[in-house]
């Protein structure tokens, strides 16, 4: 009977530890989601910043053609 009580106590402790691990994993998953969102936003910003110089180069090219500079 004493062995069963000991086993039961260990099972309860393992169940408590598993609950804590699940809670911590949920926090990590949420953090990873935020990190992924930040990376995506950063990539979008980089893409937008690249478009601006491209548009400027296109506009300068048109101006040069109109003024017959090229």
Biopython code that builds the backbone (N, CA, C, O; Angstrom):
import numpy as np
from Bio.PDB.StructureBuilder import StructureBuilder

atoms = [
    (1, "UNK", "N", (0.822, -1.196, 0.000)),
    (1, "UNK", "CA", (0.000, 0.000, 0.000)),
    (1, "UNK", "C", (0.875, 1.272, 0.000)),
    (1, "UNK", "O", (0.547, 2.266, -0.649)),
    (2, "UNK", "N", (1.976, 1.214, 0.733)),
    (2, "UNK", "CA", (2.892, 2.350, 0.809)),
    (2, "UNK", "C", (3.494, 2.652, -0.562)),
    (2, "UNK", "O", (3.662, 3.812, -0.936)),
    (3, "UNK", "N", (3.815, 1.597, -1.299)),
    (3, "UNK", "CA", (4.355, 1.774, -2.658)),
    (3, "UNK", "C", (3.348, 2.464, -3.568)),
    (3, "UNK", "O", (3.712, 3.322, -4.372)),
    (4, "UNK", "N", (2.088, 2.086, -3.438)),
    (4, "UNK", "CA", (1.043, 2.711, -4.254)),
    (4, "UNK", "C", (0.910, 4.185, -3.934)),
    (4, "UNK", "O", (0.724, 4.993, -4.844)),
    (5, "UNK", "N", (1.000, 4.565, -2.654)),
    (5, "UNK", "CA", (0.942, 5.974, -2.270)),
    (5, "UNK", "C", (2.124, 6.751, -2.857)),
    (5, "UNK", "O", (1.971, 7.875, -3.336)),
    (6, "UNK", "N", (3.289, 6.135, -2.809)),
    (6, "UNK", "CA", (4.477, 6.765, -3.375)),
    (6, "UNK", "C", (4.324, 6.954, -4.885)),
    (6, "UNK", "O", (4.631, 8.019, -5.422)),
    (7, "UNK", "N", (3.849, 5.915, -5.555)),
    (7, "UNK", "CA", (3.629, 5.994, -7.006)),
    (7, "UNK", "C", (2.601, 7.065, -7.315)),
    (7, "UNK", "O", (2.793, 7.862, -8.234)),
    (8, "UNK", "N", (1.525, 7.096, -6.571)),
    (8, "UNK", "CA", (0.479, 8.100, -6.769)),
    (8, "UNK", "C", (1.034, 9.515, -6.585)),
    (8, "UNK", "O", (0.709, 10.417, -7.357)),
    (9, "UNK", "N", (1.862, 9.704, -5.574)),
    (9, "UNK", "CA", (2.478, 11.005, -5.335)),
    (9, "UNK", "C", (3.364, 11.420, -6.505)),
    (9, "UNK", "O", (3.346, 12.578, -6.922)),
    (10, "UNK", "N", (4.128, 10.485, -7.026)),
    (10, "UNK", "CA", (4.999, 10.777, -8.173)),
    (10, "UNK", "C", (4.169, 11.090, -9.418)),
    (10, "UNK", "O", (4.505, 12.006, -10.168)),
    (11, "UNK", "N", (3.107, 10.352, -9.641)),
    (11, "UNK", "CA", (2.234, 10.608, -10.791)),
    (11, "UNK", "C", (1.618, 11.993, -10.676)),
    (11, "UNK", "O", (1.532, 12.718, -11.667)),
    (12, "UNK", "N", (1.194, 12.362, -9.489)),
    (12, "UNK", "CA", (0.633, 13.702, -9.278)),
    (12, "UNK", "C", (1.679, 14.777, -9.570)),
    (12, "UNK", "O", (1.376, 15.795, -10.192)),
    (13, "UNK", "N", (2.916, 14.542, -9.114)),
    (13, "UNK", "CA", (3.986, 15.508, -9.358)),
    (13, "UNK", "C", (4.277, 15.625, -10.856)),
    (13, "UNK", "O", (4.478, 16.724, -11.371)),
    (14, "UNK", "N", (4.296, 14.490, -11.544)),
    (14, "UNK", "CA", (4.528, 14.493, -12.997)),
    (14, "UNK", "C", (3.410, 15.240, -13.710)),
    (14, "UNK", "O", (3.669, 16.011, -14.634)),
    (15, "UNK", "N", (2.169, 15.016, -13.288)),
    (15, "UNK", "CA", (1.033, 15.713, -13.899)),
    (15, "UNK", "C", (1.150, 17.221, -13.674)),
    (15, "UNK", "O", (0.853, 18.006, -14.575)),
    (16, "UNK", "N", (1.577, 17.626, -12.488)),
    (16, "UNK", "CA", (1.752, 19.049, -12.204)),
    (16, "UNK", "C", (2.870, 19.637, -13.071)),
    (16, "UNK", "O", (2.737, 20.732, -13.617)),
    (17, "UNK", "N", (3.961, 18.898, -13.188)),
    (17, "UNK", "CA", (5.072, 19.351, -14.031)),
    (17, "UNK", "C", (4.636, 19.480, -15.489)),
    (17, "UNK", "O", (5.015, 20.436, -16.166)),
    (18, "UNK", "N", (3.855, 18.540, -15.968)),
    (18, "UNK", "CA", (3.373, 18.586, -17.352)),
    (18, "UNK", "C", (2.477, 19.809, -17.568)),
    (18, "UNK", "O", (2.554, 20.460, -18.610)),
    (19, "UNK", "N", (1.640, 20.115, -16.598)),
    (19, "UNK", "CA", (0.792, 21.305, -16.699)),
    (19, "UNK", "C", (1.635, 22.564, -16.808)),
    (19, "UNK", "O", (1.339, 23.454, -17.605)),
    (20, "UNK", "N", (2.697, 22.633, -15.995)),
    (20, "UNK", "CA", (3.586, 23.790, -16.042)),
    (20, "UNK", "C", (4.303, 23.866, -17.397)),
    (20, "UNK", "O", (4.441, 24.948, -17.967)),
    (21, "UNK", "N", (4.752, 22.729, -17.903)),
    (21, "UNK", "CA", (5.424, 22.711, -19.202)),
    (21, "UNK", "C", (4.487, 23.139, -20.326)),
    (21, "UNK", "O", (4.894, 23.864, -21.233)),
    (22, "UNK", "N", (3.248, 22.699, -20.269)),
    (22, "UNK", "CA", (2.269, 23.109, -21.284)),
    (22, "UNK", "C", (2.058, 24.616, -21.247)),
    (22, "UNK", "O", (1.968, 25.269, -22.286)),
    (23, "UNK", "N", (1.981, 25.152, -20.049)),
    (23, "UNK", "CA", (1.796, 26.596, -19.885)),
    (23, "UNK", "C", (2.988, 27.354, -20.467)),
    (23, "UNK", "O", (2.816, 28.347, -21.174)),
    (24, "UNK", "N", (4.193, 26.881, -20.165)),
    (24, "UNK", "CA", (5.397, 27.535, -20.675)),
    (24, "UNK", "C", (5.487, 27.409, -22.192)),
    (24, "UNK", "O", (5.901, 28.353, -22.865)),
    (25, "UNK", "N", (5.109, 26.262, -22.735)),
    (25, "UNK", "CA", (5.129, 26.077, -24.191)),
    (25, "UNK", "C", (4.141, 27.031, -24.874)),
    (25, "UNK", "O", (4.432, 27.560, -25.947)),
    (26, "UNK", "N", (3.000, 27.246, -24.266)),
    (26, "UNK", "CA", (2.030, 28.187, -24.829)),
    (26, "UNK", "C", (2.633, 29.585, -24.890)),
    (26, "UNK", "O", (2.457, 30.302, -25.875)),
    (27, "UNK", "N", (3.345, 29.968, -23.832)),
    (27, "UNK", "CA", (4.008, 31.266, -23.825)),
    (27, "UNK", "C", (5.060, 31.368, -24.911)),
    (27, "UNK", "O", (5.176, 32.398, -25.576)),
    (28, "UNK", "N", (5.827, 30.300, -25.094)),
    (28, "UNK", "CA", (6.835, 30.296, -26.155)),
    (28, "UNK", "C", (6.199, 30.384, -27.532)),
    (28, "UNK", "O", (6.700, 31.096, -28.403)),
    (29, "UNK", "N", (5.106, 29.671, -27.737)),
    (29, "UNK", "CA", (4.412, 29.725, -29.030)),
    (29, "UNK", "C", (3.906, 31.138, -29.315)),
    (29, "UNK", "O", (4.005, 31.622, -30.443)),
    (30, "UNK", "N", (3.370, 31.793, -28.299)),
    (30, "UNK", "CA", (2.901, 33.166, -28.475)),
    (30, "UNK", "C", (4.066, 34.094, -28.807)),
    (30, "UNK", "O", (3.951, 34.966, -29.668)),
    (31, "UNK", "N", (5.179, 33.900, -28.121)),
    (31, "UNK", "CA", (6.361, 34.725, -28.401)),
    (31, "UNK", "C", (6.859, 34.499, -29.817)),
    (31, "UNK", "O", (7.225, 35.453, -30.504)),
    (32, "UNK", "N", (6.878, 33.262, -30.259)),
    (32, "UNK", "CA", (7.334, 32.949, -31.611)),
    (32, "UNK", "C", (6.398, 33.577, -32.646)),
    (32, "UNK", "O", (6.854, 34.054, -33.685)),
    (33, "UNK", "N", (5.120, 33.577, -32.374)),
    (33, "UNK", "CA", (4.166, 34.202, -33.282)),
    (33, "UNK", "C", (4.452, 35.697, -33.392)),
    (33, "UNK", "O", (4.407, 36.260, -34.486)),
    (34, "UNK", "N", (4.745, 36.339, -32.269)),
    (34, "UNK", "CA", (5.073, 37.767, -32.292)),
    (34, "UNK", "C", (6.364, 38.021, -33.057)),
    (34, "UNK", "O", (6.461, 38.992, -33.808)),
    (35, "UNK", "N", (7.353, 37.156, -32.872)),
    (35, "UNK", "CA", (8.621, 37.309, -33.586)),
    (35, "UNK", "C", (8.390, 37.163, -35.089)),
    (35, "UNK", "O", (8.911, 37.951, -35.879)),
    (36, "UNK", "N", (7.616, 36.165, -35.481)),
    (36, "UNK", "CA", (7.314, 35.965, -36.906)),
    (36, "UNK", "C", (6.592, 37.179, -37.484)),
    (36, "UNK", "O", (6.870, 37.597, -38.608)),
    (37, "UNK", "N", (5.659, 37.745, -36.707)),
    (37, "UNK", "CA", (4.929, 38.925, -37.161)),
    (37, "UNK", "C", (5.881, 40.108, -37.355)),
    (37, "UNK", "O", (5.771, 40.845, -38.335)),
    (38, "UNK", "N", (6.808, 40.285, -36.425)),
    (38, "UNK", "CA", (7.791, 41.359, -36.531)),
    (38, "UNK", "C", (8.683, 41.172, -37.750)),
    (38, "UNK", "O", (9.005, 42.140, -38.440)),
    (39, "UNK", "N", (9.084, 39.936, -38.019)),
    (39, "UNK", "CA", (9.917, 39.655, -39.191)),
    (39, "UNK", "C", (9.149, 39.988, -40.460)),
    (39, "UNK", "O", (9.699, 40.605, -41.373)),
    (40, "UNK", "N", (7.891, 39.590, -40.529)),
    (40, "UNK", "CA", (7.078, 39.888, -41.711)),
    (40, "UNK", "C", (6.918, 41.389, -41.917)),
    (40, "UNK", "O", (7.013, 41.882, -43.041)),
    (41, "UNK", "N", (6.677, 42.109, -40.835)),
    (41, "UNK", "CA", (6.549, 43.566, -40.943)),
    (41, "UNK", "C", (7.863, 44.192, -41.409)),
    (41, "UNK", "O", (7.864, 45.130, -42.206)),
    (42, "UNK", "N", (8.961, 43.673, -40.912)),
    (42, "UNK", "CA", (10.268, 44.183, -41.317)),
    (42, "UNK", "C", (10.513, 43.932, -42.802)),
    (42, "UNK", "O", (11.029, 44.801, -43.505)),
    (43, "UNK", "N", (10.148, 42.759, -43.272)),
    (43, "UNK", "CA", (10.319, 42.440, -44.691)),
    (43, "UNK", "C", (9.439, 43.335, -45.563)),
    (43, "UNK", "O", (9.863, 43.769, -46.634)),
    (44, "UNK", "N", (8.215, 43.611, -45.106)),
    (44, "UNK", "CA", (7.335, 44.504, -45.852)),
    (44, "UNK", "C", (7.923, 45.915, -45.913)),
    (44, "UNK", "O", (7.875, 46.574, -46.951)),
    (45, "UNK", "N", (8.472, 46.364, -44.792)),
    (45, "UNK", "CA", (9.089, 47.690, -44.754)),
    (45, "UNK", "C", (10.275, 47.749, -45.705)),
    (45, "UNK", "O", (10.443, 48.726, -46.436)),
    (46, "UNK", "N", (11.094, 46.710, -45.697)),
    (46, "UNK", "CA", (12.240, 46.650, -46.614)),
    (46, "UNK", "C", (11.781, 46.709, -48.064)),
    (46, "UNK", "O", (12.386, 47.403, -48.881)),
    (47, "UNK", "N", (10.722, 45.988, -48.383)),
    (47, "UNK", "CA", (10.207, 45.978, -49.755)),
    (47, "UNK", "C", (9.713, 47.367, -50.147)),
    (47, "UNK", "O", (9.974, 47.832, -51.257)),
    (48, "UNK", "N", (8.996, 48.031, -49.233)),
    (48, "UNK", "CA", (8.510, 49.378, -49.523)),
    (48, "UNK", "C", (9.654, 50.359, -49.710)),
    (48, "UNK", "O", (9.599, 51.231, -50.577)),
    (49, "UNK", "N", (10.693, 50.214, -48.892)),
    (49, "UNK", "CA", (11.834, 51.109, -49.011)),
    (49, "UNK", "C", (12.582, 50.882, -50.321)),
    (49, "UNK", "O", (13.183, 51.814, -50.856)),
    (50, "UNK", "N", (12.555, 49.682, -50.836)),
    (50, "UNK", "CA", (13.203, 49.412, -52.114)),
    (50, "UNK", "C", (12.391, 49.993, -53.266)),
    (50, "UNK", "O", (12.963, 50.430, -54.265)),
    (51, "UNK", "N", (11.084, 50.003, -53.140)),
    (51, "UNK", "CA", (10.218, 50.538, -54.196)),
    (51, "UNK", "C", (10.465, 52.034, -54.378)),
    (51, "UNK", "O", (10.468, 52.523, -55.508)),
    (52, "UNK", "N", (10.668, 52.756, -53.299)),
    (52, "UNK", "CA", (10.862, 54.209, -53.376)),
    (52, "UNK", "C", (12.055, 54.584, -54.252)),
    (52, "UNK", "O", (11.885, 55.412, -55.147)),
    (53, "UNK", "N", (13.253, 54.028, -54.052)),
    (53, "UNK", "CA", (14.366, 54.378, -54.946)),
    (53, "UNK", "C", (14.104, 53.957, -56.399)),
    (53, "UNK", "O", (14.521, 54.643, -57.333)),
    (54, "UNK", "N", (13.419, 52.841, -56.580)),
    (54, "UNK", "CA", (13.095, 52.393, -57.938)),
    (54, "UNK", "C", (12.189, 53.405, -58.635)),
    (54, "UNK", "O", (12.389, 53.731, -59.805)),
    (55, "UNK", "N", (11.189, 53.896, -57.899)),
    (55, "UNK", "CA", (10.280, 54.887, -58.474)),
    (55, "UNK", "C", (11.019, 56.187, -58.779)),
    (55, "UNK", "O", (10.794, 56.814, -59.814)),
    (56, "UNK", "N", (11.904, 56.582, -57.864)),
    (56, "UNK", "CA", (12.675, 57.802, -58.088)),
    (56, "UNK", "C", (13.561, 57.671, -59.326)),
    (56, "UNK", "O", (13.651, 58.601, -60.127)),
    (57, "UNK", "N", (14.209, 56.529, -59.484)),
    (57, "UNK", "CA", (15.061, 56.312, -60.658)),
    (57, "UNK", "C", (14.231, 56.362, -61.931)),
    (57, "UNK", "O", (14.676, 56.897, -62.946)),
    (58, "UNK", "N", (13.034, 55.808, -61.879)),
    (58, "UNK", "CA", (12.145, 55.841, -63.039)),
    (58, "UNK", "C", (11.749, 57.280, -63.372)),
    (58, "UNK", "O", (11.742, 57.675, -64.539)),
    (59, "UNK", "N", (11.424, 58.050, -62.352)),
    (59, "UNK", "CA", (11.036, 59.452, -62.573)),
    (59, "UNK", "C", (12.201, 60.262, -63.128)),
    (59, "UNK", "O", (12.010, 61.071, -64.036)),
    (60, "UNK", "N", (13.397, 60.060, -62.600)),
    (60, "UNK", "CA", (14.570, 60.776, -63.101)),
    (60, "UNK", "C", (14.809, 60.405, -64.563)),
    (60, "UNK", "O", (15.146, 61.259, -65.383)),
    (61, "UNK", "N", (14.632, 59.130, -64.878)),
    (61, "UNK", "CA", (14.792, 58.697, -66.267)),
    (61, "UNK", "C", (13.812, 59.403, -67.193)),
    (61, "UNK", "O", (14.188, 59.827, -68.285)),
    (62, "UNK", "N", (12.576, 59.531, -66.772)),
    (62, "UNK", "CA", (11.574, 60.231, -67.591)),
    (62, "UNK", "C", (11.936, 61.702, -67.761)),
    (62, "UNK", "O", (11.817, 62.258, -68.853)),
    (63, "UNK", "N", (12.381, 62.328, -66.664)),
    (63, "UNK", "CA", (12.769, 63.747, -66.733)),
    (63, "UNK", "C", (13.939, 63.924, -67.697)),
    (63, "UNK", "O", (13.952, 64.844, -68.514)),
    (64, "UNK", "N", (14.914, 63.036, -67.590)),
    (64, "UNK", "CA", (16.079, 63.131, -68.480)),
    (64, "UNK", "C", (15.655, 62.972, -69.939)),
    (64, "UNK", "O", (16.163, 63.677, -70.812)),
    (65, "UNK", "N", (14.732, 62.055, -70.208)),
    (65, "UNK", "CA", (14.263, 61.860, -71.583)),
    (65, "UNK", "C", (13.523, 63.100, -72.082)),
    (65, "UNK", "O", (13.700, 63.525, -73.224)),
    (66, "UNK", "N", (12.699, 63.670, -71.217)),
    (66, "UNK", "CA", (11.956, 64.879, -71.622)),
    (66, "UNK", "C", (12.906, 66.042, -71.909)),
    (66, "UNK", "O", (12.696, 66.810, -72.848)),
    (67, "UNK", "N", (13.935, 66.159, -71.106)),
    (67, "UNK", "CA", (14.881, 67.253, -71.290)),
    (67, "UNK", "C", (15.979, 66.888, -72.282)),
    (67, "UNK", "O", (16.876, 67.680, -72.571)),
    (68, "UNK", "N", (15.879, 65.677, -72.789)),
    (68, "UNK", "CA", (16.854, 65.154, -73.763)),
    (68, "UNK", "C", (18.274, 65.216, -73.200)),
    (68, "UNK", "O", (19.214, 65.642, -73.872)),
    (69, "UNK", "N", (18.400, 64.776, -71.941)),
    (69, "UNK", "CA", (19.716, 64.760, -71.283)),
    (69, "UNK", "C", (20.410, 63.417, -71.441)),
    (69, "UNK", "O", (21.623, 63.325, -71.255)),
    (70, "UNK", "N", (19.685, 62.409, -71.771)),
    (70, "UNK", "CA", (20.327, 61.088, -71.853)),
    (70, "UNK", "C", (20.585, 60.656, -73.273)),
    (70, "UNK", "O", (21.118, 59.570, -73.500)),
]
sb = StructureBuilder()
sb.init_structure("model")
sb.init_model(0)
sb.init_chain("A")
sb.init_seg("    ")
for serial, (resi, resn, name, xyz) in enumerate(atoms, 1):
    if name == "N":
        sb.init_residue(resn, " ", resi, " ")
    sb.init_atom(name, np.array(xyz, "f"), 0.0, 1.0, " ", f" {name:<3s}", serial, name[0])
structure = sb.get_structure()
